């Protein structure tokens, strides 16, 4: 399971913490596509952030 942190050029940080989903090992994922950073949540909802607004993307896996 992972949590994702997106550091923006304006100094803000967008956090996408792992919250889990019943019935399996669903987790958040990140991909980079067509000039966007795309975060997909445990229910397959997506957030697209323009890559031009982003300084850094950090994915932190949770290990058990």
C-alpha positions as CSV (number, residue, x, y, z in Angstrom):
1,X,0.0,0.0,0.0
2,X,1.3,3.4,-0.7
3,X,0.8,7.1,0.0
4,X,1.7,9.8,-2.5
5,X,2.9,13.3,-1.9
6,X,3.1,15.9,-4.7
7,X,5.2,19.0,-4.1
8,X,3.9,22.0,-6.1
9,X,5.9,25.0,-7.5
10,X,3.8,27.4,-5.3
11,X,5.2,25.7,-2.2
12,X,2.1,23.7,-1.3
13,X,2.0,19.9,-0.9
14,X,-0.8,17.8,-2.1
15,X,-1.1,14.6,0.0
16,X,-2.8,11.4,-1.1
17,X,-2.5,9.1,2.0
18,X,-3.3,5.4,1.7
19,X,-6.7,4.7,3.3
20,X,-7.3,1.2,2.1
21,X,-10.4,-0.4,0.7
22,X,-12.3,-3.5,2.0
23,X,-11.8,-6.7,0.1
24,X,-8.2,-6.7,-1.0
25,X,-5.0,-4.9,-1.5
26,X,-6.3,-1.8,-3.3
27,X,-4.0,1.2,-3.0
28,X,-3.2,4.5,-4.7
29,X,-1.0,4.6,-7.7
30,X,0.8,7.3,-9.7
31,X,1.6,7.6,-13.4
32,X,2.9,10.3,-15.7
33,X,1.1,10.7,-18.9
34,X,0.7,13.5,-21.5
35,X,2.1,16.2,-19.4
36,X,0.1,15.3,-16.3
37,X,0.8,13.5,-13.0
38,X,-2.2,11.2,-12.6
39,X,-3.1,9.8,-9.1
40,X,-5.6,6.9,-9.0
41,X,-7.2,6.1,-5.7
42,X,-8.5,2.8,-4.2
43,X,-11.9,3.2,-5.9
44,X,-10.3,4.1,-9.3
45,X,-11.1,7.8,-8.9
46,X,-8.4,9.9,-10.7
47,X,-6.8,13.3,-10.0
48,X,-4.8,14.9,-12.8
49,X,-2.3,17.6,-12.0
50,X,-0.4,19.5,-14.8
51,X,3.2,18.4,-14.6
52,X,4.3,22.0,-15.2
53,X,3.0,22.9,-11.7
54,X,4.9,20.0,-10.0
55,X,8.4,20.0,-8.5
56,X,8.5,16.5,-7.1
57,X,6.4,13.4,-6.7
58,X,7.1,11.0,-3.8
59,X,5.5,7.6,-3.4
60,X,6.0,6.0,0.0
61,X,5.2,2.3,0.2
62,X,3.9,0.9,3.4
63,X,5.6,-2.3,4.3
64,X,4.4,-4.8,6.7
